[in-house]
Amino acid sequence: MKSEWAEALQKHLIEKAEPIPAGWKTIKQISKELGKTHGHASKAVTRLMNLGLAERKSFRALISNGSGRMIPHYRLLAKAKSP
């Protein structure tokens, strides 16, 4: 059974979590999509950001252990997408 403190903190973290808009993905999601390692996907996204073809934004999200963290997400900019 959770203590009152743990329950109050969990409730607060859930209320503070931000919805992740469509199109934003974590490096973990991108690496899975590409079928590449986390490191490879991270380098590829960094290259795209340096070229102005992708952007990064952090969203407050709940992670698997129930705590809240700012998690970086990435999305392709319109000029990077095929017509």
N, C-alpha and C positions, 0 to 999 in steps of 0.2 A: 504494500500500500504506500502510495506517495504521500509525503508530508504536505501540509498546507503550503509551505514555502515553495516546494517543487511544483505543485499544481499552479500556484499563482504565477511563478516564473514561466512555466510552459504556456499558460494562457496569454501572458504578455507577449511572448515571442511569436506565438501564432498570430496575434492581432497585428504585430509589427511587420510580419512577412509581407513582401510585395509580390503581386502577381507578375509573372514573367511574360512580357508581351510576345506575340507570335514573331518568329524570325530570329529571336535571340537564343544562342546556344552556348553551353559551356565547352571548354576544351575537351572534356570527357565525351560529350555528345558528338563533337566534331570528329574526334579521333575514331570513334566507333563508326560514324558515317563513312569516313575515308578508308577505314580498315587499316589504319596506321597507328603507330605508338603515340602515346601522349606527347612525348618530346618532339616527334616529327610534326604532329598537328600544331603544337605550340609555335614551332619555328615558321610553319607555313602561314599561320594566322598573323604572326608578327610581321612577316614580309608583306602580306596584304595590307596591314595597317600602315606600314611605312610607305606603301604606294598610294595610300588614300583610298583603298578599295574596301576596307572593313573598318569597323569601329568597335570600341570596347565600352561597356558600362557595367557597373556593379549593382546588383540587386540584393536586398536583404532577403535571405531565404532560410528555411529550416533545413538542417542537414540530418542525416540518418540517426544521429544520437539525440535528436530533439533540441539541439541548441540552434540559435540563430547566428548567421554569419553573412558578411558581405561577400557574395560570390561573383567573380567577373564573368560576364557573358559577352558574346561577340555576335555581330551580324554583318552580312555583306551589304555594302552600299549599292544603290541602284546602278551606278556606273560599272559595277563589277559583275552584274548579272547578265546572262545572255539575253538577247532581244527576243 
